[in-house]
Amino acid sequence: MSQKQYLKMLEREIQKINHQIDLKILRGENYAKEARDHKLLLKKVRYNSRKSFLKNLTEKLFPRFLKFQF
């Protein structure tokens, strides 16, 4: 599974949990378990997105035409 596919799957899971949380809030039920799951998934998304962010940042700071070829 590629990183892009993994992030997409995490986003879908977050949307499902958000929906469950919304329904529980409307019903006045406790949603602590879902909130923990949501927090964990967000942490995973941030961790995997940070790698992409750093890669993009380095490419912007050091474009190809400035790299030396040996």
Sequence and secondary structure as in RCSB ss.txt:
>XXXX:A:sequence
MSQKQYLKMLEREIQKINHQIDLKILRGENYAKEARDHKLLLKKVRYNSRKSFLKNLTEKLFPRFLKFQF
>XXXX:A:secstr
  HHHHHHHHHHHHHHHHHHHHHHHHHT   HHHHHHHHHHHHHHHHHHHHHHHHHHHHHHS GGGS   
